[in-house]
């Protein structure tokens, strides 16, 4: 297992798991979507990667201490922003520690986690507590911290600091982290992330959904029918079995430009046929093609199979532009045996959205499936217009996310 130096942001939400489990499924799922909508976008903006989400605790790994501190401040301010409009504000307590860590698919393990577990005990509601090495390494030009006394369970040689609140602001930390994070998606009434879309984007959404649904369903059809087709072909007379080769030889004598035109026409026919078949038999895909999320959610409730339900929910999240939850859903579906989950993650690495590519790369790294290596390698060496146009230290980088994922899979990217 690879060791690396990094910074761990550990966020505790006491009682979150019990409150979610005590509610009806729909209300509990909405509460979790709201919380993830508060937590994940700011962390994504600063290059954080969700390493573990178990019960009431969430571990996010960063490369640099300043990124983790800014993300923690942004998360607390985003929670305050959400509370102003909805009255819902989770009790979040954050701690940030830095050092050598080991990360696997189950989260962060080692001495650093033990230290974080002790440091988080010094954090109160809405606090961000830092270890001494994080305070020493962070950029103090905008955010400052005050030293704390000794805390129970924390070694005396570990100095603790608490991020200072901003006076005269309705946000705990003055919105400094939020300003550095850039534009973040708003949280809708149902807990889904809402992204600003141009009229052109909304107009072509049905076409994008239709094209996005072709590949996985086509692969399913081919995979399920291949063995049956081979058995049937083996029973045919030799002259009939030789017919395709004869046709291929005759096609070879046709001019190349004519071959290309015919092949393109056939591809369009096949694509349209698959789309129509998919839309006819999958009510969720039909609803997404029309950008009708309410109907898609209603159809989701009718699905009883666990892995199919997880996959369908991820499809809805992706169509809404919530790429992080979508990628996590595809990864869970893949782990439970739904092969379309891996296929959708691989397809997301080719998205025109940097956020989608980053989310897919991180999910593939955590999934640990070697079949994702070619797609990750291609992403690690790709060139994308939306990344070149973004400036600043905290710009989105799917190439970096792909390299990180390949490191998790112990693959060299050079």
C-alpha positions as a Markdown table, in Angstrom:
| # | Residue | x | y | z |
|---|---|---|---|---|
| 1 | Unk | 0.0 | 0.0 | 0.0 |
| 2 | Unk | 1.5 | 3.3 | -1.0 |
| 3 | Unk | 2.3 | 6.0 | 1.6 |
| 4 | Unk | 2.2 | 9.6 | 0.8 |
| 5 | Unk | 2.2 | 13.0 | 2.6 |
| 6 | Unk | -1.0 | 14.9 | 2.5 |
| 7 | Unk | -3.6 | 16.7 | 4.6 |
| 8 | Unk | -6.7 | 15.1 | 6.1 |
| 9 | Unk | -9.9 | 17.0 | 6.6 |
| 10 | Unk | -12.1 | 15.1 | 9.0 |
| 11 | Unk | -15.7 | 16.3 | 9.4 |
| 12 | Unk | -18.0 | 14.9 | 12.1 |
| 13 | Unk | -21.8 | 15.4 | 12.0 |
| 14 | Unk | -23.0 | 14.0 | 15.3 |
| 15 | Unk | -26.3 | 12.3 | 15.1 |
| 16 | Unk | -26.6 | 12.5 | 11.3 |
| 17 | Unk | -26.8 | 8.7 | 10.8 |
| 18 | Unk | -29.5 | 8.2 | 13.5 |
| 19 | Unk | -31.6 | 11.2 | 12.1 |
| 20 | Unk | -31.4 | 9.8 | 8.6 |
| 21 | Unk | -32.3 | 6.3 | 9.6 |
| 22 | Unk | -35.2 | 7.5 | 11.8 |
| 23 | Unk | -37.0 | 9.2 | 8.9 |
| 24 | Unk | -38.9 | 7.7 | 5.9 |
| 25 | Unk | -36.6 | 6.7 | 3.1 |
| 26 | Unk | -37.5 | 9.7 | 0.9 |
| 27 | Unk | -36.9 | 12.2 | 3.7 |
| 28 | Unk | -33.7 | 10.5 | 4.8 |
| 29 | Unk | -32.3 | 10.3 | 1.3 |
| 30 | Unk | -33.1 | 14.0 | 0.8 |
| 31 | Unk | -31.3 | 14.9 | 4.1 |
| 32 | Unk | -28.2 | 13.0 | 2.9 |
| 33 | Unk | -28.3 | 14.8 | -0.5 |
| 34 | Unk | -28.5 | 18.2 | 1.2 |
| 35 | Unk | -25.6 | 17.4 | 3.4 |
| 36 | Unk | -23.5 | 16.1 | 0.5 |
| 37 | Unk | -24.5 | 19.2 | -1.5 |
| 38 | Unk | -23.1 | 21.3 | 1.4 |
| 39 | Unk | -19.9 | 19.3 | 1.8 |
| 40 | Unk | -18.7 | 18.0 | -1.5 |
| 41 | Unk | -18.7 | 20.9 | -4.0 |
| 42 | Unk | -16.4 | 23.1 | -1.8 |
| 43 | Unk | -14.0 | 20.2 | -1.2 |
| 44 | Unk | -14.0 | 19.4 | -5.0 |
| 45 | Unk | -13.2 | 23.0 | -5.8 |
| 46 | Unk | -10.0 | 22.8 | -3.7 |
| 47 | Unk | -8.9 | 19.4 | -5.1 |
| 48 | Unk | -10.2 | 17.3 | -2.2 |
| 49 | Unk | -11.0 | 13.7 | -2.6 |
| 50 | Unk | -13.6 | 11.9 | -0.5 |
| 51 | Unk | -11.7 | 8.9 | 1.0 |
| 52 | Unk | -14.4 | 7.6 | 3.4 |
| 53 | Unk | -18.0 | 8.3 | 4.4 |
| 54 | Unk | -19.0 | 6.1 | 7.3 |
| 55 | Unk | -21.8 | 6.9 | 9.7 |
| 56 | Unk | -21.4 | 10.4 | 10.9 |
| 57 | Unk | -17.8 | 10.9 | 9.8 |
| 58 | Unk | -16.4 | 12.0 | 6.5 |
| 59 | Unk | -12.7 | 11.9 | 5.5 |
| 60 | Unk | -11.5 | 14.2 | 2.7 |
| 61 | Unk | -7.8 | 14.1 | 1.5 |
| 62 | Unk | -6.0 | 17.1 | 0.1 |
| 63 | Unk | -2.5 | 17.6 | -1.2 |
| 64 | Unk | -1.8 | 20.9 | 0.6 |
| 65 | Unk | -2.8 | 22.2 | 4.1 |
| 66 | Unk | -4.0 | 25.6 | 2.8 |
| 67 | Unk | -6.5 | 23.8 | 0.4 |
| 68 | Unk | -7.9 | 21.7 | 3.3 |
| 69 | Unk | -8.3 | 24.8 | 5.6 |
| 70 | Unk | -10.0 | 26.9 | 2.9 |
| 71 | Unk | -12.3 | 23.9 | 2.0 |
| 72 | Unk | -13.2 | 23.5 | 5.7 |
| 73 | Unk | -14.0 | 27.2 | 6.0 |
| 74 | Unk | -16.0 | 27.1 | 2.8 |
| 75 | Unk | -18.1 | 24.1 | 4.0 |
| 76 | Unk | -19.0 | 25.8 | 7.3 |
| 77 | Unk | -19.9 | 29.1 | 5.4 |
| 78 | Unk | -21.9 | 27.1 | 2.9 |
| 79 | Unk | -23.8 | 25.4 | 5.7 |
| 80 | Unk | -24.7 | 28.9 | 7.2 |
| 81 | Unk | -25.8 | 30.1 | 3.7 |
| 82 | Unk | -28.1 | 27.1 | 3.3 |
| 83 | Unk | -29.5 | 27.6 | 6.9 |
| 84 | Unk | -30.6 | 31.2 | 6.0 |
| 85 | Unk | -32.9 | 30.0 | 3.3 |
| 86 | Unk | -34.1 | 26.6 | 4.7 |
| 87 | Unk | -33.5 | 26.6 | 8.5 |
| 88 | Unk | -31.5 | 23.4 | 8.1 |
| 89 | Unk | -28.0 | 23.5 | 9.4 |
| 90 | Unk | -26.1 | 20.3 | 10.2 |
| 91 | Unk | -23.9 | 20.3 | 13.3 |
| 92 | Unk | -20.5 | 20.1 | 11.6 |
| 93 | Unk | -17.2 | 19.8 | 13.5 |
| 94 | Unk | -14.1 | 19.9 | 11.4 |
| 95 | Unk | -10.4 | 19.1 | 12.1 |
| 96 | Unk | -7.4 | 19.3 | 9.8 |
| 97 | Unk | -4.2 | 17.3 | 10.3 |
| 98 | Unk | -1.2 | 16.8 | 8.1 |
| 99 | Unk | 1.5 | 14.1 | 7.7 |
| 100 | Unk | 2.2 | 10.8 | 6.2 |
| 101 | Unk | -0.9 | 8.7 | 5.4 |
| 102 | Unk | -2.0 | 5.5 | 3.7 |
| 103 | Unk | -5.1 | 5.5 | 1.6 |
| 104 | Unk | -6.9 | 2.5 | 0.2 |
| 105 | Unk | -10.4 | 1.9 | -1.0 |
| 106 | Unk | -11.8 | 1.8 | 2.5 |
| 107 | Unk | -10.4 | 5.2 | 3.5 |
| 108 | Unk | -7.3 | 6.6 | 5.3 |
| 109 | Unk | -5.5 | 4.4 | 7.7 |
| 110 | Unk | -2.5 | 4.7 | 10.0 |
| 111 | Unk | -1.2 | 7.0 | 12.8 |
| 112 | Unk | -2.6 | 10.2 | 11.1 |
| 113 | Unk | -6.1 | 8.9 | 11.4 |
| 114 | Unk | -5.6 | 8.2 | 15.1 |
| 115 | Unk | -4.3 | 11.7 | 15.6 |
| 116 | Unk | -7.3 | 13.2 | 13.7 |
| 117 | Unk | -9.7 | 11.2 | 15.9 |
| 118 | Unk | -8.1 | 12.8 | 19.0 |
| 119 | Unk | -7.9 | 16.3 | 17.6 |
| 120 | Unk | -11.6 | 16.3 | 16.4 |
| 121 | Unk | -12.6 | 16.0 | 20.1 |
| 122 | Unk | -11.5 | 19.6 | 20.6 |
| 123 | Unk | -13.8 | 20.9 | 17.9 |
| 124 | Unk | -17.2 | 22.4 | 18.9 |
| 125 | Unk | -20.2 | 23.1 | 16.7 |
| 126 | Unk | -19.2 | 25.0 | 13.6 |
| 127 | Unk | -15.4 | 24.9 | 14.5 |
| 128 | Unk | -12.4 | 24.1 | 12.4 |
| 129 | Unk | -9.5 | 22.9 | 14.5 |
| 130 | Unk | -6.0 | 22.6 | 13.1 |
| 131 | Unk | -2.9 | 20.7 | 14.2 |
| 132 | Unk | 0.2 | 22.8 | 14.7 |
| 133 | Unk | 1.9 | 21.6 | 11.5 |
| 134 | Unk | -1.2 | 22.6 | 9.5 |
| 135 | Unk | -1.2 | 26.0 | 11.1 |
| 136 | Unk | 2.5 | 26.4 | 10.3 |
| 137 | Unk | 2.1 | 25.5 | 6.7 |
| 138 | Unk | -1.1 | 27.3 | 5.8 |
| 139 | Unk | -1.4 | 30.6 | 4.0 |
| 140 | Unk | -2.3 | 33.1 | 6.8 |
| 141 | Unk | -2.8 | 36.1 | 4.6 |
| 142 | Unk | -6.6 | 35.7 | 4.7 |
| 143 | Unk | -7.4 | 33.2 | 7.5 |
| 144 | Unk | -6.0 | 33.2 | 11.0 |
| 145 | Unk | -6.3 | 30.9 | 13.9 |
| 146 | Unk | -6.0 | 31.1 | 17.7 |
| 147 | Unk | -4.1 | 28.6 | 19.8 |
| 148 | Unk | -6.0 | 26.3 | 22.1 |
| 149 | Unk | -5.0 | 24.8 | 25.3 |
| 150 | Unk | -4.4 | 21.1 | 26.0 |
| 151 | Unk | -7.3 | 18.7 | 24.9 |
| 152 | Unk | -8.2 | 15.4 | 26.3 |
| 153 | Unk | -6.5 | 12.5 | 24.5 |
| 154 | Unk | -4.2 | 14.8 | 22.4 |
| 155 | Unk | -0.5 | 14.3 | 23.1 |
| 156 | Unk | 1.0 | 17.4 | 24.8 |
| 157 | Unk | 3.6 | 17.9 | 22.0 |
| 158 | Unk | 0.7 | 18.4 | 19.5 |
| 159 | Unk | -0.3 | 22.1 | 19.5 |
| 160 | Unk | -3.9 | 22.9 | 18.5 |
| 161 | Unk | -5.4 | 25.9 | 16.8 |
| 162 | Unk | -8.9 | 27.0 | 16.1 |
| 163 | Unk | -9.7 | 28.9 | 12.9 |
| 164 | Unk | -10.7 | 32.4 | 13.9 |
| 165 | Unk | -14.3 | 33.5 | 13.2 |
| 166 | Unk | -14.8 | 36.7 | 11.1 |
| 167 | Unk | -16.4 | 39.5 | 13.0 |
| 168 | Unk | -19.2 | 41.6 | 11.4 |
| 169 | Unk | -20.1 | 38.9 | 8.8 |
| 170 | Unk | -23.2 | 36.7 | 8.7 |
| 171 | Unk | -20.9 | 33.9 | 7.6 |
| 172 | Unk | -18.7 | 32.2 | 10.3 |
| 173 | Unk | -15.5 | 32.7 | 8.3 |
| 174 | Unk | -16.5 | 35.6 | 6.2 |
| 175 | Unk | -17.0 | 33.7 | 2.9 |
| 176 | Unk | -13.3 | 33.8 | 2.2 |
| 177 | Unk | -13.2 | 30.1 | 1.3 |
| 178 | Unk | -16.3 | 30.3 | -0.7 |
| 179 | Unk | -14.9 | 33.2 | -2.7 |
| 180 | Unk | -11.8 | 31.3 | -3.5 |
| 181 | Unk | -13.8 | 28.2 | -4.5 |
| 182 | Unk | -15.6 | 30.1 | -7.3 |
| 183 | Unk | -19.2 | 29.5 | -8.4 |
| 184 | Unk | -20.7 | 26.5 | -6.7 |
| 185 | Unk | -24.0 | 24.7 | -7.6 |
| 186 | Unk | -27.0 | 25.7 | -5.5 |
| 187 | Unk | -28.9 | 23.1 | -3.5 |
| 188 | Unk | -32.4 | 22.6 | -4.7 |
| 189 | Unk | -35.5 | 21.9 | -2.5 |
| 190 | Unk | -35.1 | 18.2 | -3.1 |
| 191 | Unk | -31.4 | 18.2 | -2.2 |
| 192 | Unk | -30.2 | 18.0 | -5.8 |
| 193 | Unk | -27.6 | 20.3 | -7.0 |
| 194 | Unk | -28.8 | 23.0 | -9.5 |
| 195 | Unk | -26.4 | 24.2 | -12.1 |
| 196 | Unk | -26.8 | 27.4 | -14.2 |
| 197 | Unk | -27.6 | 26.3 | -17.8 |
| 198 | Unk | -27.8 | 28.4 | -20.9 |
| 199 | Unk | -30.8 | 28.1 | -23.2 |
| 200 | Unk | -28.7 | 26.2 | -25.7 |
| 201 | Unk | -27.7 | 23.7 | -23.0 |
| 202 | Unk | -31.3 | 23.2 | -22.0 |
| 203 | Unk | -32.4 | 22.8 | -25.6 |
| 204 | Unk | -29.9 | 20.1 | -26.4 |
| 205 | Unk | -30.3 | 18.2 | -23.1 |
| 206 | Unk | -32.7 | 15.6 | -24.5 |
| 207 | Unk | -30.2 | 14.9 | -27.3 |
| 208 | Unk | -27.3 | 14.6 | -24.9 |
| 209 | Unk | -29.3 | 12.2 | -22.7 |
| 210 | Unk | -30.2 | 10.1 | -25.7 |
| 211 | Unk | -26.6 | 9.8 | -27.0 |
| 212 | Unk | -25.3 | 9.1 | -23.5 |
| 213 | Unk | -27.6 | 6.2 | -23.1 |
| 214 | Unk | -26.6 | 4.4 | -26.3 |
| 215 | Unk | -23.3 | 2.8 | -25.4 |
| 216 | Unk | -24.2 | 1.0 | -22.2 |
| 217 | Unk | -27.4 | -0.4 | -23.5 |
| 218 | Unk | -25.8 | -1.5 | -26.8 |
| 219 | Unk | -23.1 | -3.3 | -24.9 |
| 220 | Unk | -25.7 | -5.0 | -22.8 |
| 221 | Unk | -27.6 | -6.2 | -25.9 |
| 222 | Unk | -24.4 | -7.5 | -27.5 |
| 223 | Unk | -23.2 | -9.2 | -24.3 |
| 224 | Unk | -26.4 | -11.0 | -23.5 |
| 225 | Unk | -26.9 | -12.2 | -27.1 |
| 226 | Unk | -23.4 | -13.2 | -28.1 |
| 227 | Unk | -23.2 | -16.7 | -26.8 |
| 228 | Unk | -26.7 | -17.5 | -28.1 |
| 229 | Unk | -25.7 | -16.1 | -31.5 |
| 230 | Unk | -22.6 | -18.2 | -31.7 |
| 231 | Unk | -24.6 | -21.4 | -31.0 |
| 232 | Unk | -27.1 | -20.6 | -33.7 |
| 233 | Unk | -24.4 | -19.8 | -36.3 |
| 234 | Unk | -22.6 | -23.1 | -35.6 |
| 235 | Unk | -25.7 | -24.9 | -36.7 |
| 236 | Unk | -25.9 | -23.3 | -40.1 |
| 237 | Unk | -24.7 | -25.0 | -43.3 |
| 238 | Unk | -21.2 | -24.2 | -44.4 |
| 239 | Unk | -22.4 | -22.3 | -47.5 |
| 240 | Unk | -24.5 | -20.0 | -45.3 |
| 241 | Unk | -21.7 | -19.5 | -42.8 |
| 242 | Unk | -19.4 | -18.5 | -45.7 |
| 243 | Unk | -21.9 | -15.9 | -47.0 |
| 244 | Unk | -20.6 | -13.0 | -44.8 |
| 245 | Unk | -17.0 | -13.5 | -46.1 |
| 246 | Unk | -18.3 | -13.5 | -49.7 |
| 247 | Unk | -20.2 | -10.3 | -49.1 |
| 248 | Unk | -17.1 | -8.7 | -47.4 |
| 249 | Unk | -14.9 | -9.6 | -50.4 |
| 250 | Unk | -17.4 | -7.9 | -52.7 |
| 251 | Unk | -17.7 | -4.9 | -50.5 |
| 252 | Unk | -13.9 | -4.6 | -50.6 |
| 253 | Unk | -14.1 | -3.8 | -54.3 |
| 254 | Unk | -16.5 | -0.9 | -53.7 |
| 255 | Unk | -14.8 | 2.6 | -53.7 |
| 256 | Unk | -13.7 | 3.7 | -50.3 |
| 257 | Unk | -15.8 | 6.8 | -50.2 |
| 258 | Unk | -18.9 | 4.8 | -50.9 |
| 259 | Unk | -18.0 | 2.3 | -48.1 |
| 260 | Unk | -17.6 | 5.2 | -45.6 |
| 261 | Unk | -21.0 | 6.7 | -46.6 |
| 262 | Unk | -22.8 | 3.4 | -46.2 |
| 263 | Unk | -21.1 | 2.6 | -42.9 |
| 264 | Unk | -22.0 | 6.0 | -41.6 |
| 265 | Unk | -25.6 | 5.5 | -42.6 |
| 266 | Unk | -25.8 | 2.1 | -41.0 |
| 267 | Unk | -24.3 | 3.5 | -37.8 |
| 268 | Unk | -27.0 | 6.2 | -37.6 |
| 269 | Unk | -29.7 | 3.5 | -38.2 |
| 270 | Unk | -28.3 | 1.3 | -35.4 |
| 271 | Unk | -27.9 | 4.2 | -33.0 |
| 272 | Unk | -31.5 | 5.4 | -33.6 |
| 273 | Unk | -32.8 | 1.9 | -33.2 |
| 274 | Unk | -31.0 | 1.4 | -29.9 |
| 275 | Unk | -32.2 | 4.7 | -28.6 |
| 276 | Unk | -35.8 | 4.0 | -29.6 |
| 277 | Unk | -35.6 | 0.6 | -28.0 |
| 278 | Unk | -34.1 | 2.0 | -24.8 |
| 279 | Unk | -36.6 | 4.8 | -24.5 |
| 280 | Unk | -39.5 | 2.4 | -25.2 |
| 281 | Unk | -38.5 | 0.0 | -22.4 |
| 282 | Unk | -36.9 | 2.2 | -19.8 |
| 283 | Unk | -39.2 | 4.9 | -18.4 |
| 284 | Unk | -36.4 | 6.6 | -16.5 |
| 285 | Unk | -34.4 | 7.1 | -19.6 |
| 286 | Unk | -37.5 | 8.4 | -21.4 |
| 287 | Unk | -38.1 | 10.9 | -18.6 |
| 288 | Unk | -34.4 | 12.0 | -18.6 |
| 289 | Unk | -34.6 | 12.5 | -22.4 |
| 290 | Unk | -37.3 | 15.0 | -21.8 |
| 291 | Unk | -35.5 | 16.6 | -18.9 |
| 292 | Unk | -38.4 | 15.5 | -16.7 |
| 293 | Unk | -36.7 | 14.8 | -13.4 |
| 294 | Unk | -39.9 | 14.6 | -11.4 |
| 295 | Unk | -41.2 | 11.7 | -13.5 |
| 296 | Unk | -37.7 | 10.0 | -13.3 |
| 297 | Unk | -37.8 | 10.2 | -9.5 |
| 298 | Unk | -41.3 | 8.8 | -9.4 |
| 299 | Unk | -40.2 | 5.9 | -11.6 |
| 300 | Unk | -37.1 | 5.4 | -9.4 |
| 301 | Unk | -39.3 | 4.6 | -6.5 |
| 302 | Unk | -40.8 | 1.6 | -8.4 |
| 303 | Unk | -37.4 | -0.1 | -8.7 |
| 304 | Unk | -37.0 | -2.8 | -6.1 |
| 305 | Unk | -33.6 | -4.3 | -7.1 |
| 306 | Unk | -30.9 | -2.7 | -5.1 |
| 307 | Unk | -28.1 | -2.4 | -7.7 |
| 308 | Unk | -30.5 | -1.4 | -10.4 |
| 309 | Unk | -31.9 | 1.3 | -8.1 |
| 310 | Unk | -28.4 | 2.7 | -7.3 |
| 311 | Unk | -27.5 | 2.8 | -11.0 |
| 312 | Unk | -30.8 | 4.5 | -12.0 |
| 313 | Unk | -30.3 | 7.1 | -9.2 |
| 314 | Unk | -26.8 | 7.8 | -10.5 |
| 315 | Unk | -28.2 | 8.3 | -14.0 |
| 316 | Unk | -30.6 | 10.9 | -12.6 |
| 317 | Unk | -27.8 | 12.7 | -10.7 |
| 318 | Unk | -25.6 | 12.8 | -13.8 |
| 319 | Unk | -28.5 | 14.2 | -15.9 |
| 320 | Unk | -28.9 | 16.9 | -13.2 |
| 321 | Unk | -25.2 | 17.8 | -13.4 |
| 322 | Unk | -24.4 | 16.4 | -9.9 |
| 323 | Unk | -21.4 | 14.6 | -11.2 |
| 324 | Unk | -19.8 | 13.7 | -7.8 |
| 325 | Unk | -22.9 | 11.8 | -6.4 |
| 326 | Unk | -23.4 | 10.3 | -9.9 |
| 327 | Unk | -19.9 | 8.9 | -10.0 |
| 328 | Unk | -20.2 | 7.6 | -6.5 |
| 329 | Unk | -23.4 | 5.9 | -7.4 |
| 330 | Unk | -21.9 | 4.3 | -10.5 |
| 331 | Unk | -19.0 | 3.0 | -8.4 |
| 332 | Unk | -21.4 | 1.5 | -5.8 |
| 333 | Unk | -23.4 | -0.1 | -8.6 |
| 334 | Unk | -20.2 | -1.6 | -10.1 |
| 335 | Unk | -19.1 | -3.0 | -6.7 |
| 336 | Unk | -22.5 | -4.7 | -6.4 |
| 337 | Unk | -22.2 | -6.4 | -9.8 |
| 338 | Unk | -23.9 | -3.9 | -12.1 |
| 339 | Unk | -21.5 | -3.8 | -15.0 |
| 340 | Unk | -23.1 | -0.7 | -16.5 |
| 341 | Unk | -21.7 | 1.2 | -13.5 |
| 342 | Unk | -18.1 | 0.8 | -14.7 |
| 343 | Unk | -19.1 | 1.5 | -18.3 |
| 344 | Unk | -20.8 | 4.8 | -17.3 |
| 345 | Unk | -17.7 | 5.9 | -15.3 |
| 346 | Unk | -15.5 | 5.2 | -18.3 |
| 347 | Unk | -17.8 | 7.2 | -20.5 |
| 348 | Unk | -17.8 | 10.1 | -18.0 |
| 349 | Unk | -14.0 | 10.3 | -18.5 |
| 350 | Unk | -14.7 | 11.6 | -22.0 |
| 351 | Unk | -17.2 | 14.2 | -20.9 |
| 352 | Unk | -16.9 | 17.8 | -22.0 |
| 353 | Unk | -17.3 | 18.9 | -18.3 |
| 354 | Unk | -14.1 | 19.0 | -16.2 |
| 355 | Unk | -16.2 | 18.3 | -13.1 |
| 356 | Unk | -17.6 | 15.1 | -14.6 |
| 357 | Unk | -14.2 | 13.9 | -15.7 |
| 358 | Unk | -12.7 | 14.6 | -12.3 |
| 359 | Unk | -15.5 | 12.8 | -10.5 |
| 360 | Unk | -15.2 | 9.8 | -12.8 |
| 361 | Unk | -11.5 | 9.5 | -12.3 |
| 362 | Unk | -11.7 | 9.7 | -8.6 |
| 363 | Unk | -14.4 | 7.1 | -8.5 |
| 364 | Unk | -12.5 | 4.8 | -10.8 |
| 365 | Unk | -9.4 | 5.1 | -8.6 |
| 366 | Unk | -11.4 | 4.1 | -5.5 |
| 367 | Unk | -13.1 | 1.3 | -7.4 |
| 368 | Unk | -9.8 | -0.3 | -8.2 |
| 369 | Unk | -10.8 | -2.1 | -11.3 |
| 370 | Unk | -7.9 | -2.6 | -13.8 |
| 371 | Unk | -10.3 | -2.4 | -16.7 |
| 372 | Unk | -10.4 | 1.4 | -16.1 |
| 373 | Unk | -6.7 | 1.8 | -16.7 |
| 374 | Unk | -6.8 | 2.5 | -20.5 |
| 375 | Unk | -9.5 | 5.2 | -20.0 |
| 376 | Unk | -7.5 | 6.8 | -17.1 |
| 377 | Unk | -4.3 | 6.8 | -19.1 |
| 378 | Unk | -6.1 | 8.5 | -22.0 |
| 379 | Unk | -7.5 | 11.1 | -19.6 |
| 380 | Unk | -4.1 | 11.7 | -17.9 |
| 381 | Unk | -2.6 | 12.7 | -21.3 |
| 382 | Unk | -5.6 | 14.4 | -22.7 |
| 383 | Unk | -6.1 | 18.1 | -23.6 |
| 384 | Unk | -9.3 | 19.8 | -22.8 |
| 385 | Unk | -10.5 | 23.3 | -23.7 |
| 386 | Unk | -12.4 | 23.9 | -20.5 |
| 387 | Unk | -9.3 | 23.3 | -18.4 |
| 388 | Unk | -7.1 | 25.6 | -20.5 |
| 389 | Unk | -9.7 | 28.4 | -20.1 |
| 390 | Unk | -9.7 | 28.2 | -16.4 |
| 391 | Unk | -7.1 | 30.2 | -14.5 |
| 392 | Unk | -6.0 | 30.3 | -10.9 |
| 393 | Unk | -4.3 | 28.0 | -8.4 |
| 394 | Unk | -7.5 | 26.0 | -7.8 |
| 395 | Unk | -8.5 | 25.3 | -11.3 |
| 396 | Unk | -10.2 | 22.1 | -12.2 |
| 397 | Unk | -7.8 | 19.5 | -13.5 |
| 398 | Unk | -9.1 | 16.1 | -14.7 |
| 399 | Unk | -5.5 | 15.2 | -15.9 |
| 400 | Unk | -4.3 | 15.5 | -12.3 |
| 401 | Unk | -7.3 | 13.5 | -11.0 |
| 402 | Unk | -6.5 | 10.7 | -13.6 |
| 403 | Unk | -2.9 | 10.6 | -12.4 |
| 404 | Unk | -4.0 | 10.3 | -8.8 |
| 405 | Unk | -6.4 | 7.5 | -9.7 |
| 406 | Unk | -3.6 | 5.7 | -11.6 |
| 407 | Unk | -1.4 | 6.1 | -8.5 |
| 408 | Unk | -4.1 | 4.4 | -6.4 |
| 409 | Unk | -4.0 | 1.5 | -9.0 |
| 410 | Unk | -0.1 | 1.6 | -8.7 |
| 411 | Unk | 0.2 | 2.5 | -12.4 |
| 412 | Unk | 3.0 | 4.7 | -13.7 |
| 413 | Unk | 1.6 | 7.6 | -15.9 |
| 414 | Unk | 4.9 | 8.5 | -17.7 |
